[in-house]
Amino acid sequence: MGCSERRKEIKRRRHRRKKVDHFKKRIEKANASEKTAIAEKLRELTPGAEHLITKLELEER
């Protein structure tokens, strides 16, 4: 039997949280072009990316 949909969603959330934490650590040392690249990766990763980008001050749009 496969995983339930609930388990799959929990796994996706945990993975997203881990990736976002990784990007937060990289932002501290990043220059402007790297911050833009991180912002693009966050947009692909999560539906709530715009909120995260403004919170982390990655881009001013």
C-alpha positions as CSV (number, residue, x, y, z in Angstrom):
1,M,0.0,0.0,0.0
2,G,1.1,3.5,-0.7
3,C,1.2,6.5,1.6
4,S,-1.9,8.4,2.4
5,E,-2.2,11.8,0.9
6,R,-1.9,13.3,4.4
7,R,1.6,11.7,4.8
8,K,2.7,13.0,1.4
9,E,1.6,16.5,2.2
10,I,3.5,16.4,5.6
11,K,6.6,15.2,3.8
12,R,6.3,18.0,1.2
13,R,5.9,20.6,4.0
14,R,8.9,19.3,5.9
15,H,11.1,19.3,2.8
16,R,10.0,22.9,1.9
17,R,10.8,24.1,5.5
18,K,14.2,22.5,5.3
19,K,15.0,24.1,2.0
20,V,13.8,27.5,3.2
21,D,16.0,27.3,6.3
22,H,18.9,26.4,4.0
23,F,18.2,29.5,1.8
24,K,17.9,31.7,4.9
25,K,21.5,30.7,5.9
26,R,22.8,31.4,2.4
27,I,21.2,34.9,2.3
28,E,23.5,36.2,5.0
29,K,26.6,35.9,2.8
30,A,24.9,36.4,-0.6
31,N,25.4,39.4,-2.9
32,A,22.7,41.0,-5.0
33,S,22.7,38.5,-7.9
34,E,22.7,35.5,-5.6
35,K,19.8,36.9,-3.7
36,T,17.9,37.2,-6.9
37,A,18.7,33.6,-7.8
38,I,17.5,32.5,-4.3
39,A,14.3,34.5,-4.8
40,E,13.6,32.7,-8.0
41,K,14.2,29.3,-6.4
42,L,11.8,30.2,-3.6
43,R,9.2,31.1,-6.1
44,E,9.5,27.7,-7.7
45,L,9.5,25.9,-4.3
46,T,6.5,27.3,-2.5
47,P,3.2,29.0,-3.2
48,G,3.8,31.5,-0.3
49,A,7.0,32.7,-1.8
50,E,6.2,36.3,-2.3
51,H,5.5,36.7,1.4
52,L,8.8,35.0,2.2
53,I,10.7,37.2,-0.2
54,T,9.4,40.4,1.3
55,K,10.0,39.1,4.8
56,L,13.6,38.2,4.0
57,E,14.1,41.4,2.0
58,L,15.5,39.6,-1.0
59,E,14.0,41.9,-3.7
60,E,12.3,45.2,-3.7
61,R,9.6,45.1,-6.3
